[in-house]
Amino acid sequence: MPLRRRTVFGFGRKKMEKKASQKQGAQQRALDIVKALLCAYVVTGILLLILTLLLYKAGLSEDNVNAGILLTYVISTFSGGFVIGKLTGVKKFLWGLLTGVVYFILLLLISLGVYHSLQSDLSGIAVTLLLCAGGGMLGGMIS
């Protein structure tokens, strides 16, 4: 029985197929993150609309509004983490954490774009980051 020779082309093809599948997987994960972030920002919009109506009708104090905004961040990132956890199916808490951090970064960039400065001190920004990351991670863990 003759020995089969392995050619360079066979190994190269497998490597190329593996790279292509990794690239496709990375594109799918990026698309999943975009879907989760879209969900989180839709929830943010709805909750901020409700908070605005409560502010208008009930005359909430500034402390209540600030607490409502932080609660909005947690609920929104939780929903985004839940969605990314369902979409990925593996390492859900890490994907949820990543979604929460990306949500926070986008939120920070939007705030910088609108106000051209940070509206909070460093401790407030750190608390918001922790709440967003924690909410996303919890949503991923629950999914």
C-alpha positions as CSV (number, residue, x, y, z in Angstrom):
1,M,0.0,0.0,0.0
2,P,1.6,3.3,-1.1
3,L,2.1,6.0,1.5
4,R,0.0,9.2,0.9
5,R,2.0,12.3,0.8
6,R,0.7,15.4,2.5
7,T,1.0,18.4,0.4
8,V,1.5,22.0,1.5
9,F,-1.7,22.9,-0.2
10,G,-3.8,20.7,2.1
11,F,-2.4,22.3,5.2
12,G,-2.7,25.8,3.8
13,R,-6.3,25.2,2.9
14,K,-7.2,24.1,6.4
15,K,-5.4,27.1,7.9
16,M,-7.3,29.4,5.5
17,E,-10.6,27.8,6.4
18,K,-9.8,28.1,10.1
19,K,-9.0,31.8,9.7
20,A,-12.1,32.4,7.6
21,S,-14.3,30.7,10.2
22,Q,-12.6,32.7,13.0
23,K,-13.2,35.9,11.0
24,Q,-16.8,35.0,10.5
25,G,-17.1,34.2,14.2
26,A,-15.7,37.5,15.2
27,Q,-18.0,39.3,12.8
28,Q,-21.0,37.4,14.3
29,R,-19.9,38.4,17.9
30,A,-19.6,42.0,16.8
31,L,-23.1,41.9,15.3
32,D,-24.3,40.3,18.6
33,I,-22.8,43.1,20.6
34,V,-24.5,45.7,18.3
35,K,-27.8,43.9,18.8
36,A,-27.4,43.8,22.6
37,L,-26.4,47.5,22.7
38,L,-29.3,48.4,20.5
39,C,-31.7,46.6,22.9
40,A,-30.0,48.4,25.8
41,Y,-30.4,51.8,24.3
42,V,-34.1,51.2,23.3
43,V,-34.7,50.2,27.0
44,T,-32.8,53.3,28.1
45,G,-35.0,55.5,25.8
46,I,-38.2,54.0,27.2
47,L,-37.2,54.2,30.8
48,L,-36.0,57.8,30.4
49,L,-39.3,58.7,28.8
50,I,-41.1,57.2,31.8
51,L,-38.8,59.1,34.1
52,T,-39.5,62.3,32.3
53,L,-43.2,61.8,32.6
54,L,-42.9,61.1,36.3
55,L,-40.8,64.2,36.7
56,Y,-43.4,66.3,34.8
57,K,-46.5,64.8,36.6
58,A,-45.1,64.0,40.1
59,G,-42.5,66.7,40.4
60,L,-39.7,64.5,41.5
61,S,-36.7,65.9,43.4
62,E,-33.2,66.0,41.9
63,D,-32.1,63.1,44.1
64,N,-35.0,61.0,42.9
65,V,-34.2,61.8,39.3
66,N,-30.5,60.9,39.8
67,A,-31.5,57.6,41.4
68,G,-33.9,57.0,38.5
69,I,-31.2,57.6,36.0
70,L,-28.8,55.2,37.7
71,L,-31.6,52.6,37.9
72,T,-32.2,53.1,34.2
73,Y,-28.5,52.4,33.5
74,V,-28.7,49.2,35.5
75,I,-31.9,47.9,33.9
76,S,-30.7,48.8,30.4
77,T,-27.3,47.1,30.8
78,F,-29.0,44.1,32.4
79,S,-31.3,43.8,29.3
80,G,-28.3,44.2,27.0
81,G,-26.3,41.6,29.0
82,F,-29.3,39.2,28.9
83,V,-29.6,39.6,25.1
84,I,-25.9,39.0,24.5
85,G,-25.9,36.0,26.8
86,K,-28.8,34.5,24.9
87,L,-27.1,35.2,21.5
88,T,-23.6,33.9,22.4
89,G,-24.5,31.0,24.7
90,V,-20.9,30.7,26.1
91,K,-19.0,32.8,28.6
92,K,-22.2,34.8,29.1
93,F,-21.0,36.8,32.1
94,L,-17.9,38.0,30.2
95,W,-20.0,39.0,27.2
96,G,-22.5,40.8,29.5
97,L,-19.6,42.6,31.2
98,L,-18.2,43.7,27.8
99,T,-21.6,44.9,26.8
100,G,-22.0,46.9,30.0
101,V,-18.6,48.5,29.5
102,V,-19.2,49.3,25.9
103,Y,-22.6,50.8,26.9
104,F,-20.8,53.0,29.4
105,I,-18.1,54.1,26.9
106,L,-20.8,55.1,24.4
107,L,-22.7,56.9,27.1
108,L,-19.6,58.8,28.1
109,L,-18.8,59.7,24.5
110,I,-22.4,60.9,23.9
111,S,-22.2,63.0,27.1
112,L,-18.8,64.5,26.0
113,G,-20.3,65.2,22.6
114,V,-23.3,67.0,24.0
115,Y,-21.8,68.9,26.9
116,H,-18.2,69.1,25.8
117,S,-17.1,68.2,29.4
118,L,-17.8,65.7,32.0
119,Q,-20.9,66.6,34.1
120,S,-19.8,64.5,37.1
121,D,-16.8,64.0,39.3
122,L,-14.5,61.0,39.0
123,S,-16.2,59.0,41.7
124,G,-19.6,59.5,40.0
125,I,-18.1,58.3,36.7
126,A,-16.6,55.3,38.5
127,V,-19.9,54.4,40.1
128,T,-21.7,54.6,36.8
129,L,-19.0,52.4,35.2
130,L,-19.4,49.8,37.9
131,L,-23.2,49.9,37.7
132,C,-23.2,49.5,33.9
133,A,-20.6,46.7,34.0
134,G,-22.3,44.9,36.9
135,G,-25.8,45.2,35.3
136,G,-24.5,43.8,32.0
137,M,-22.6,41.0,33.7
138,L,-25.7,40.1,35.8
139,G,-27.9,40.0,32.7
140,G,-25.4,37.7,31.0
141,M,-25.3,35.4,34.0
142,I,-29.1,35.2,34.3
143,S,-29.6,34.5,30.6
